[in-house]
Amino acid sequence: MTTASERTDAKPAVTVIGLGEMGFALAGAFLDGGHATTVWNRTPDRAVDLVARGAERAASVRDAVAASPLVVVSVKGNATARAVLESAGDALAGRSVLNLTDGTSAEARAVAEWVGDQGAQYLHGQIMTIAPGIGGAESVIFYGGSDAVFGQFKATLQLVGGRGTLISADAGVPALYGMAVHGTMWGALNGFLHAAALLSSEGIETRRFLDDARPSVDALLGFLPVIADEVDRGEYATPYGALQHHRPSVEDLVRESEARNIDAEFPRYTLGLVNKAVQNGHAHDSYSQLVEHFRKK
């Protein structure tokens, strides 16, 4: 770890507000990267180990904010993030605020607007890893907001996630990106775990299935860009793999699940979506047409 005497202007001081699991990891990454790091947490004892590693513990949020040009916030909820920052008073003016707090896109935009009103610049980040992944070269963080902040502190930000990317000037977009990744993940995991239950009911090891079916699974994931293009164009007609050809397979999955006493709610929901689309005249459209179901008029 770089000592205080070795720090230069190329390594700006950083303040971390909030030392939960994620905030603690963030502060540790900045320390390991040689940055003078000030920390504040509602429960001061949480900072003991970081202080032992060279961090400065601020007595108040105002002191913490005043200590560094870059103020990183990692707390529970954007309402808390704003309340904590409000306690800094006019110390926020001229600072750069990076909010890494989870929440909705509207909440992120509201905090961004308020921070701007205080004379500070704002960047929002959506962390796409768990705490042990902080600092990893392949760890992804989506950033939205001030291009100036991202550019000025880019080297510093890479310490917490090597694949950090500024995706928008809109502070709310990173939250949407994060939710899109998670929604895709949960859908895939639910489908896979339903499949695992089905396989195990026959005594088939799930790992063996993956080994045998890997080409099919890999091809499925590789098909997502095609679906994305169809959604973006709003054009769904296809000569192959149309919804009418999906329906018999989904019906089979429902019947097989019920016969094996496997919960069939997940495939039954899919069957309902397919049936509705076919009944509405989309039998010859690709599976991507179902996006219109989720776009409630």
TAZIWO-V469248 format. One line per field, one symbol per residue. ss: DSSP state (a for helix, b for strand, c for the rest). psi: psi as a letter, one per 30 degrees, with the letter a starting at -180 (. if undefined). A space follows every 50 residues. Layout:
ss=???
psi=???
This chain:
ss=cccaaacccccccbbbbcccaaaaaaaaaaaaccccbbbbcccaaaaaaa aacccbbcccaaaaaacccbbbbccccaaaaaaaaaccaaaacccbbbbc ccccaaaaaaaaaaaaacccbbbbbbbcccaaaccccccbbbbbbcaaaa aacaaaacccccbbbbbbccccaaaaaaaaaaaaaaaaaaaaaaaaaaaa cccccaaaaaaaaaaaaaaaaacaaaaaaaaaacccbcccccaaaaaaaa aaaaaaaaacccccaaaaaaaaaaaaaaacccccbcaaaaaaaaccc
psi=kkleffklffilkkkkjjhaeeeeeeeeeeefggkkkklkkejefffeee effflkjkfleeeeefflfkjkkjajkfeeeeeeeeffbgffkflkkjjg klaleeeeeeeeeeeefggllkkkkjkhlleffkfkfgkkkkkkbjeeee eegeeeffffjfhkkjflfjffeeeeeeeeeeeeeeeeeeeeeeeeeeef fggkkeeeeeeegeeeeeeeeffeeeeeeeeefgjfkkfkhleffeeeee eeeeeeeefghkkgeefeeeeeeeeeeefgggegllffffffefik.
